[in-house]
Amino acid sequence: MSNKKIDQNRLCDRYKTEKIAFTKVFLGSYLNFLLACSCILIAVNSYAYGLMSQKFIESIIVLTILILVKIFILHNSLGYILGLILLWCIDLKNIEAAYWIFPEYSGLHIAAGVHVFCHVHLELIYNPIHGYATIAINMVLWVSGAIFSGLISSSPPIDMIFAFIAFVCSKIFWYKYKLIKDYEEIERKLMLEDYQSNICKIINAVPEGIVVINEDCKVIMKNFTYEKLLQGLDIEELNLIEKYSNDQKDFEENLCKNIRLFINTDRDSTKFGVLIVNDDYLDCTGTKVKWGSENAVVLTFREITNIVKLENQVTQASKTLKILRGVSHELKTPMNMAINQNLELLHNNKDISGDLKKSFNKNISILRYILSLIRDMIDYSYLKSNNLGLSFAWVKIPDLIEESIFILQDIYLNSSFELNLPSQIFNVYTDKNRLRQGLLSLISTSLGLSKNPQVKITVTNESDGIRLIISFNSYKNFLMNSHDTIDFIHKTLKLKISKKLMHKICTNEVCINKSQNDTINFTLLFDLIEFHESKEQYFMEIPEEGDILLPLTTCSGIRDMSNFVDILIVDDIEINIEILRKMLENLESHCNCCRKHRKYSIHTANSGRAALDMILYQQRLKSAYRIVIMDCLMPGMDGWETSLEINKMFSKGDIKYLPYIIAYSAFDSKEDLEKCIVSGMCCHISKPCLIEELCQAVNDWITRF
């Protein structure tokens, strides 16, 4: 217990209260005994002397007096004092009997008087001064009676005086020890009551409903929250709707039956499950305790209605996201095919007319813009569920701006662009695909407010970062003033998605304001990160995979990588395989990067199992696939499972070379990227991808060797 001391006045008051209560109980019992003796005496006197005899009448008077005394003692505030007076009378009567009535039995009376005095009289006194005075007065009365009765002389021997003093001292020391023990007991009781009171206050303050029940499910103690949650329902009426147990076969609905089963187990605590009370969901847990001398269980009821609603919302959002992902995957595949077919026609037919070339470029721009909108919708769902996965790399802002303008100028006719760039090349560390989406959304928002839009894009280098400003005055040709236009822009879903994306990839908000000449500006600040252009840097699309080791030298007997590189494409859709094959075959002629492209020997597999067989077959030929481009979502063994199996084969020594596995999938949420890392994939590119992105992923492997 705590060392905190109880207030002395409170201690004395409690001691007084308990002594008064004990006195009434003791004297009440003693008077009951005397009443019983009086009744027996009345019966004896009536039999021996007759009903109207003096003895019989005296017995009746004594009985009446005892009844009145008992009533007065038990039901009057002065009963305590009257009780002490009664004890003094008994003590004096004992002295009289010892010295004058039955002097031959004086020793017996003295022993009885001392016993009654020590173990009864002093038990009823609450004031220590009164106690010590009582000891002194009692001793004086007994000694005076002995002298007056002639039992002892007025000049007793020294041995008797010494024995008398020793007897008085022993009484005083006994009484002092008794007081200390009594006060310690009272203090312990008060401290225990304080602890219980504080515990009750704490229990009533907690937001959970708490109730203590015994083995028979009877309530011992409960707090206010429990009463509020249960609203008068008996605990026997509560039934579970869901149990926290893997074994649902033995599901028992009734809560009390589950509690009784729990009491008979060797567990100290458990989670019973979820129950519904007045349309509220409650989570119920229990803990075994010892409550006094009996076994008990502390039940805790926690309201989880909001959590259940949130889980339902998340479940519904997950279902919606799953549908969106599936639909987007089905849309992206034919659009990716159309983009690549248009690119093939542009690059392979040098003699096509200028108008036809413009038509092809316009088709490609429209398809890419639609792909960006599809990605916006999927990313918006990722953002709402906090499941957006990002792939950071060094990005040149001017290149992305020019690419966005190239896409949008074929869609928005009669649009004009002014691009102001400083002489220095700007690079930011961000997610390239998401930044492209954001720029397309911001620029297209400004273009969509006029028939003849004019957009000015400015990039400046400042002390706190790189500032991008997209300015337009399209509202002059729109049926709103500048303030209404800004309000309208804020309400558009496309801008909401763009703002969330931009904040995610560069941690700064997109600001919308009106400047001079009624020009509306989109402003975004990129934090400045040091970048050395002289030392070109390439970063993996996702973080390192951890303990997976890539060999830094070729194995003996394996084809020299300086000639050409064996690449395995794994996808269950033939169109995707053909698109990737053509993109890899045409890297040298179609890619705009400055890298020296290698020669690639391309192999294909339409399932994860077929890919494993081909990798083992290459090993038997003492060759190996250096790169595997793996679709993640495939029937049977998916891409993640296939990647795990490839890494296991390398760990067991079944293959001598661990290929560089590139995840190629339309699914790029945070969970998807984490699954890629765990399964041993080395990087991720989104489906569909640009030829430059595919080139970077492939060459990222080459830079490692």
N, C-alpha and C positions, 0 to 999 in steps of 0.2 A: 504494500500500500504506500501511498504518498506520505512524505514527512510533514505535510501540512497539519497544523494544530487546530483543534476545535476551539472556538471562543469559550472562555471560562464561564461567562454568564449563561451561555446556552447549555454548557455542560451541567452547571449546577441546577438550572431549571429542569433539565431532563431528568436528572437524578432525583430531584424533589418529586416530580410527577410520577416516576416509577415507584418511589417509596410509598407515596400516598395510595397509589393503586394497589400495591402489594399489601399495605396495611388493611385496606378494606376487604381484600380477598381473604387474607389470613384471619382477621377478626370475624368475618362472616362465617368462615368454616368453623372457627372456635366456638362462636355463639350457636351454630347449628348443633355442635356437639353438646353444649350446655343445655340447649332446648331438648335434645333427645334424652339427656340425663334427667331433666325436670319432668318430662312426660313419664319416664319410668318411675321417678320418685312419687308422682301423683298417684300412679296406679298402685304402688306399694302402700302408700299412706291410706288410700281409700279402702284397701283390703284389710290393713292392719288396724286402723283407727276409726274407720267409718267415713262416709261422705261429708258430714258436717263437722268433722273434728277440726281442732286447731291446726294440727299438722297438715291436714289436707288443704285447709284454706291458705296456710303459709306457702305450700307448694304451688297453689294456683297464683298467688301474688308474685312469687319468684318467676314463674313462667311468663306472666304478663309483663313484668319488668324487663326480662330478657328479650321479649319480642319487640318492646318499645325501643330498647337500646339498639337492637339490630337495625330496626328501621331508621333510627336517627343516625347511626354510624354510616349506613350504606347510602342514604339519600339526603344527606345534609353536608354542607361545606365544612361544618365544624365536627364532622364525624371523625376525622383524623385525630383531632385533639382529644375528643371523648374516648377514642380507642386507647390512646396513650394513658389517659387518666385511669381507664379500666385496668390496664396492665399494672399501673402503680398500686392500685387497690389490691389486685391479686398478689403483688409482691409484698405489700404490708400485711395482708392476711396470712401469707406464708410465714412471715417473721413472727406474727402472733402465735401461729400454730406451733412453730419451732421452739419458742422460748416459754410460753405460758400455758398453752393448751396441752401439747404433747411434748413436754421437755425431754422425756425419755427417748424420743425419736428426733431430737434436734439435729443430729448429724445428717440424717436422711433428708430432712427439710432444707438444711443448708445446701446440700449437694443439688437437690432439685431446684432451689431458688437460683443458684449460680448458673445451672444449665439453662433454665428458662430465661434468665437475664441475658446471658451471653448469646444464645442462639435465637432468641425471639425479640426481646426488647430492643437490642441494638440493631437488629435487622430492619426495624421499622423507622428508625431515626434518620433523617436526611441532612441535618445540620451537624457538622463535626463538633462545634462548641457544645451543643446540646448533648452530644454523645459522651464527650469527656466529662461534662458536668453530671450526667446520669450515672457514670461509673463511680464518681466520687460520692454522690448522694446515696447511692445504693450501698456502698461500703460503710458509710457513716451510719446508716440506718441499721445494718446488721450488727455492727460493733456496739452501737448504743444499746440495742436490744439485748445483746449478750451481757453488757455491763449491768443494765437495769434489772435483768432477770437473775443476776448473780452467777451466771455461767462462767464468767471470768472476773477477776479482780480489777480494781482501778489501776493497779500497778502490775501489769502482766510481765512475764519474763521476756528477756531480750530475744530469745529464739522465736517466740510467738510474734513479737513486733516485726522481726526480720521476715518471717514467713508471710505476714500480712502485707508488708510493703512489696515483697516479691510477687505476691498474688495480684496486687493492684497494678503493678508495672506490667505483668504479663497480660492483663486485661487491656491495658492501654495500648501495648504493642500489637496485640491481636486486632484490636479495633482499628489501629492505624493501618495495618497491613490489609485489613478488610476494606477500608476506605479506598486505598490505592487500587486494589483489584477491581472494586466496584466502579471506580471512575474510569479505569482502563477499559472495562467492558462497555460502559456507556459510551466512551469515546469511539470504540470500535463500531458500535451500533450506529452512532451518528455518522461516522465516516462512510460506512456501508450504505446508509440511507442516502447520503450525498452522492455517492457513486451511482446508486440506482437511479436517483433523480436525474443526474447528468446524462446517464445512459438513455433514459426515457426521453429527455429533451433532444439528445442527438438523434435518436431513432425517429422521433417525430419531425425532426428537421430534414431528414434525408428525403429525396424525391421518390424513392422506392417504397412500396408497401411492404411492411415487415410484420409477421405474426409468428408467435411461438405456440406450438401445439404439442400435446403429449402423445403417447403411443395410441391413444384412443381417438386422436384427431379432435380433441377438445382444446379450445383456445385458452391459452394461459395469459398471453399479453399480446397487444397489437398497437400499431401506431395510427395516426390520423390518416396518413396516405392510404393505408390498407382499407380503412373504412370508406374513404372516398372512392377508391378503385372498385371495391366489391359492392358498395352501395347496398349493404344489408343482406347480401347473399350468404347463406351458410356454406362453410367450406366443404361440407358433404355433397353440395350440389354442383361443384366445379368439375368440368370435364375437359380433358386435353383434346386439341384438334391436331396437334403435331407433337411427336416425341423425339427428343434428341437421342436417338439410338439407331444404329445401323440395322438392327434386327426389328423390322416392323411387323413380323409375323405374330409376336406375342404382345401386340399393342393393346394396352389397357387404357380406356378413356378416363375412368374415374380417378381423380387426383388423389383421394384418400387411400384408395387401394394401392396406388403407386408409392405413396408415403409409407404404408405398412410394409410393403415389399422392400423398400429402401432401408427401413429400420433393421430388418433382419439380415442385411448384407454387412460386409466388413469395410465398406467405403465410408469416408467421413463427410463427403459432400457429393452432390449430383445436380444435373440439370434435368428437370422433369419434362419441360417442353413448353408449348404455346397453348394458351386458352383464350377464348373470347368471352368477354363480360360486357354486356350492353354495347355491342359493336366496337369495343376497344380490344386490341390485341395485347395480351399480357404474357411476358416471359417469366417462367417460374423456376427458381432454383432452391435447393434445400441443403442445410448443414446440420449435422448432429451436434447436440450440446447436452450438458448435464445441468438440469434446472432444479436446483435443490437436491432432493433425493431421487428424482425420477428422470428417466430418459426423455428427451424432447427433441424437436426438430424446428429450426428457424427457417421459415419460408420467406423468400424475397420475391416480390412481384414487381416487375419493371414494365412500364408501358412502352410498347414498341410499335404503336400504330403508325407513326410517321415513318419508321424504318421499313415496315411492311409495305406501306404505300410507295416508298422510294424504291424498294426492291422490285415491286411490280412495274414501276416506271422504267427502271433500268432493264428489266426483262423485256418490256414492250419495246424500249429503244433498241435493245440488242436484236430483237426480231426484225424491227424496221431496218436496222443497219445491215443485218444479214440479207434482207431482201434487196436493199439498195446495192450492196456489194455484188450480189448475184446478177442483178439487172445491169449494173455498170460493167461487169465482166463480159456479159453477153453483148453489150453495146461496143465496148472497146475493141473486141476482136475484129469485127468487120470493118470498123473505122480504121483500125491499125492497118488492115489489109488494103483498104482504099488509099490511105496516105502513101503507103509504100509502093503501090501500083502506079500512082500518079508520079511519084519520084522516079520510078523506073522508066516511065515513059519520057519524062523530062530529060533524064541523063542519057538514055540509050537512043533517043531520036534527036539528032542534032539539027535536022532539016525542018523541024516543025515551025509553023509561022509564029509571029509575035503575038497575035491575038489568041491563038491556041495555047501558047505558053502562058499568057496571062490567065487564061481560063483554068489551066492546070494549077497554077500558083494560088488562084482564088479558091479552088476546091480544097487544096491542101490547107490554106489558112482557115477556111470555115471549119474543116474537120478538126484542126488543132484547137480552135477556139471552143468548139463543142466539147472536145475532150477536157479542156480546162474547166468548163462549166460543170461537167460530170464530176471531175475531181473536187471542185468546190463543194458540191453537194455531199460527197462522201466525207470530205475533210470536216465539213460542218457537223456531221454526225459524230465523227471522231472527237471533235472539240467538245461537244456536249457531253460525251461520255468520258472525257479526259483520257482518250486513247489515241492521240495523234502521235505518230512516229515521225521523227525528223532525221534527215541525212545531211550532215553539215560538210561543206567543202569550200574551198576558195572560189569565189565567183566574181567575174568582171561585170560590174553594173552596166557599163555602156553596151556590152554585147547583148545583155538581156533586154535592155530598153529598145535597141535596134531590132531585135528579134520580135518583140511585142508589137512595135510599130509596123513591121513587115507583115505580121499576121492581120492586124486590125485595119490597115489601110485598104486591103482588098475587100473588106467586109463593109466598112463605112465609107461610102462613096462621097466624093467632094470634101473629104476631110483633109486638113493640112496640119503639118507637124513642124515645130521648131525645137531643135535639140541643141542645148547649150552645154558643152562639156569642157572642162579645163584641159590643159595639155597633159597633166599627169594622169596615168592609168589608175583607176580606182579598183580596189578589190575588197570584198567583204567576205567574212566567214559565216555562211548561212546555208539554208536549204535551197538549192538552186531551183528545183521544180516548184516549191511553194512560193518562192519569190517571183517566178515567172507568172504563176497563177494570180498572185496579188497585183502585179503590174498590169496584167491583162484586164483584171476587174476594175482597177482604178481608172485606167486610161479609157476603157470602154464605157465606164459610167459617165465620164466627161464627154465622150463622143455621142452618147445616146440622147443628149438633151438639145440637139439642134440639127437642122437640115444641112448646115454648112459649118461643121465644128472646126474650131481652131484651138489646137492644144500646144502649149509651150512646156517643155520638160527641161528642167535645169538641175544640174548636179554641181554642188560646191563642196569644197574641202574646208572644214572648220576645225576649231581647236578641240571641240568635244566629239567630233565624228564627221561622217559624210552625210550631207543633207540632200535629200531628193525632193524636188517641188514640181508638182504637176498642176499647171495653171490653165484655166479656160474661162471664156466669157460667153459660153453658149446660152446662158439664161436670157440674154438679150433677144434671142430668137424664140424663146419659150414663153408660155403664157403665165409666168410667175415673176415676181421680183426676186432679188438676190437672197433675201432672208427666207422666203418660201421655198426657194430652190434648195437651199442648204437643209431646211427641215425635211424636204422631200427626199434628198439624198440620204439623210440619216436613217430614214425609214426603209430604205431598200434592202432586201435580203442580201443582194450581191455585195453591197458595201459592208454590211455587218460581218459577213464571212471574211471579206478582205481585211477588215480591221483586226479581227481575231487572229487570222493567219499571220499578219504582219507583226502583231504584238508577240506572237509565239516565236517567230524566227529572229526578231531583232530586239525584243524586250521593250520597244518603244511604241507609243500609240501613234496612229495616223491622225493628224490634226486637220480639221476642215475649218477654213476661215475665209473671210472676204477682205481683200486688200484694196489698194487704190484703183480707181477706174472700174470699180465694181467687178473685179476679177476674183473668181473663186479658186482657192488653192488647196490641194492635197499635199501635206508636208509630212515627210518621214525621215527620222534621223537614225543612221546606222552607227553604232559604237565603233570607234576606230581601233582596229587591231593591227599590230605591226605585220607587214608582209614584204618580203624581198623578192622583187620581180626577177632578179638575176638568177635566183636559185628556185627553179620551178618546183612546186610542191603539189603532190597528189595525195589525197586522203581517201581512205576507205569510206564507202557510203554508210557503213554501220561500224560500231566499235570492234576492236580486236576480239577474237573468239576465245581468248584465254589460253588454255594449256595445249591447244592443237598446234602441232609443230609441222612446218612446211620444210622439206629438205632443200638445202641451199645448193646442192650439186646434183647432177644427173647420175642415175644409177647405171651400173655397168650393163651394157647390152641394150639400153634404152636409146631410142633414136635421138640424135643430136638436135637440140632445140634451135640451133642457129640456122638450120635450113627451113623448117616449117614447124608449125605447132598443131598437134592433134586436139580438136575441140569436139566435145560431145554435147549435142543439144537434146534435152529431155523434155518433151511436151506431149500431152495426149491429143492436142489439136494440130492437125496437119498444116493448116494455114499459118499458124504461129511458127512452126518449124521452117516453113518455106520463107517466111519473112525474115527470120533471123539468119537463115542460110544466105539469102541474097544480100542482106546488110553486111555480113562478114566478108562475103566474096567481093563486095564493092567498096570496102573501106578505103582502099588506096585511091579510088577515083572520086568517091562521093563525100568522104569526110573532109571537113574544112580545117582540121587541126594540122599542126606542123610536125607531127610525129612521123617517124619512118615505120610504116606498117609492115608486119611480117606476113609470110604466107601461111595460110591455114588449111588444114585438112579436116573437113567437117564431116562428122558422123551424127546420126540421129537415132533416138529411141523414143517410143511412144508410151512408155510406162516406166515406173521406178524399178520393177523387177527386171525388165529388159535392159535397163541401164547397168544394173549390177552384173548381169551376165556378160555384157559387152566389155565392162572394165576388167573382169576376170579373164576374158578371152584375150584382151590386149596384153595382159600380164603373161599369159602363156606364149604369146608371140614375142615376148621380151620387148614390148613397147608399152606405152602408157598414154592416157589422156592427160594433157597438162591442164586443161580448163574444161569444166562441166558447167553448162548453162542450164539451170534446173527450174522448171515450173514447180510452184509450190502446191497448187491444188490439182491433184490428179486422182482418178479412181483407183481403188486398190491401195497400193503403197504410194503415199503422197511424197512430195519433194523433201519435206522435213525428215520423214522416216528414212527415205533413201539416203539422204546426207548423213544421218546418224550411222547407217549401215556401212557406208563407204569409210567413215572414220574408224569403225570397229574393225573392218577388214584390214586397214592399214596398221592398227594397233596390234592385231594378231599376226601380222606378217604375211597375210594372204596376198597383198599387193605391196610392191616396193616403193611406190610413189603415190603420195596423197595429192589428188588434183585440187586445183583452185576452183572452188564451187561458188558460182555466181547465182544468187536467187533472182529469178525473173518472174514477177508476179504482179497482178493488179492490186493485190492486197498488201498495203503498206502501213497498217496501223502500228502502234507501239507494241502491242502483243505479237503481231506478225513478225516485226523486226527482232523482238526478243526470242521468238521461236527459231528464227534463222540463226541467231548467235548460238543458242543452246545446241542446235542440231549440227553445228560445225560449218555452216556456210560462211564464206569470207566477205561477201559484199552483197548488196541488193540494188537492183534496178527495177523501176516501175514499168509495168506493161500497159500501154505501148511506150517505147523509149525512142529518143532521138538517136540518130546514128552516132552523134558525138558522145552521148552518154554510154553507148555500148563500146565505143572505141576507148573511152577512159577506163571503163571497168576491165576490159581485156588487157590494156596496157598497164593497169595497176599491178597485175600479176607479173608482167615482164620486168617492171622496175624492181622487183624483189630478188631477181636472180642476176 
